[in-house]
């Protein structure tokens, strides 16, 4: 099952905290989006970025791919039999 969460730094696991990027304002002070499917983390991204880089061609370029991947996983999940 697909799961999308909006998290703060303290909500991340210790391993995720270690791997979090320290760009922008500092990894402790930004928000995170975490996308999991069947307990596998597919995306863990933060909103920590410089204002001039906050475009879909730069720091937000991962969003279209994430949306397509989530759609495909949701479609595949809908075809599974229980």
Secondary structure per residue as TSV (DSSP state, phi and psi in degrees):
chain	resnum	aa	ss	phi	psi
A	1	X	-	360.0	140.9
A	2	X	E	-82.3	136.4
A	3	X	E	-137.2	131.5
A	4	X	E	-120.7	125.5
A	5	X	E	-127.2	143.1
A	6	X	E	-103.3	123.6
A	7	X	E	-129.7	158.3
A	8	X	E	-97.2	166.6
A	9	X	G	-54.8	-42.8
A	10	X	G	-67.6	-15.4
A	11	X	G	-83.2	-12.1
A	12	X	S	-77.0	155.3
A	13	X	-	-70.8	165.3
A	14	X	H	-59.9	-40.2
A	15	X	H	-65.5	-41.5
A	16	X	H	-65.7	-37.9
A	17	X	H	-62.1	-42.7
A	18	X	H	-63.3	-38.1
A	19	X	H	-86.1	-6.7
A	20	X	S	-67.5	138.6
A	21	X	-	-69.8	142.0
A	22	X	-	-102.5	34.7
A	23	X	-	-88.2	172.9
A	24	X	T	69.1	-123.6
A	25	X	T	-89.4	-4.1
A	26	X	-	110.9	137.1
A	27	X	G	-62.3	-22.2
A	28	X	G	-77.7	-15.4
A	29	X	G	-113.2	11.7
A	30	X	S	-115.2	169.8
A	31	X	E	-100.3	158.5
A	32	X	E	-128.3	148.2
A	33	X	E	-115.0	129.2
A	34	X	E	-123.7	124.1
A	35	X	E	-114.6	123.1
A	36	X	E	-124.2	153.0
A	37	X	E	-137.7	120.0
A	38	X	T	50.5	44.8
A	39	X	T	70.1	5.8
A	40	X	E	-95.9	127.7
A	41	X	E	-77.2	118.6
A	42	X	E	-93.4	-39.4
A	43	X	E	-141.4	138.5
A	44	X	E	-140.9	103.0
A	45	X	E	-127.6	153.9
A	46	X	E	-116.7	166.3
A	47	X	-	-97.6	16.3
A	48	X	-	-81.3	104.7
A	49	X	-	-159.0	159.4
A	50	X	-	-74.2	141.1
A	51	X	G	-53.0	-38.2
A	52	X	G	-71.3	-15.1
A	53	X	G	-98.6	-2.3
A	54	X	-	-82.6	67.6
A	55	X	S	-130.6	162.2
A	56	X	T	-72.3	-9.9
A	57	X	T	-95.0	-9.5
A	58	X	T	-120.6	-108.8
A	59	X	T	-67.0	-19.8
A	60	X	T	-102.4	16.0
A	61	X	T	-68.0	-15.4
A	62	X	H	-76.2	-18.5
A	63	X	H	-64.3	-48.5
A	64	X	H	-58.4	-41.5
A	65	X	H	-64.4	-38.9
A	66	X	H	-64.3	-43.9
A	67	X	H	-62.3	-42.7
A	68	X	H	-64.4	-42.7
A	69	X	H	-64.5	-42.7
A	70	X	H	-64.1	-41.1
A	71	X	H	-61.4	-46.8
A	72	X	H	-62.6	-41.3
A	73	X	H	-66.4	-41.3
A	74	X	H	-63.1	-40.4
A	75	X	H	-64.1	-43.9
A	76	X	H	-65.0	-41.1
A	77	X	H	-62.6	-35.1
A	78	X	H	-68.3	-19.3
A	79	X	T	-93.8	-7.4
A	80	X	-	-72.6	144.2
A	81	X	-	-96.9	145.4
A	82	X	-	-97.7	360.0
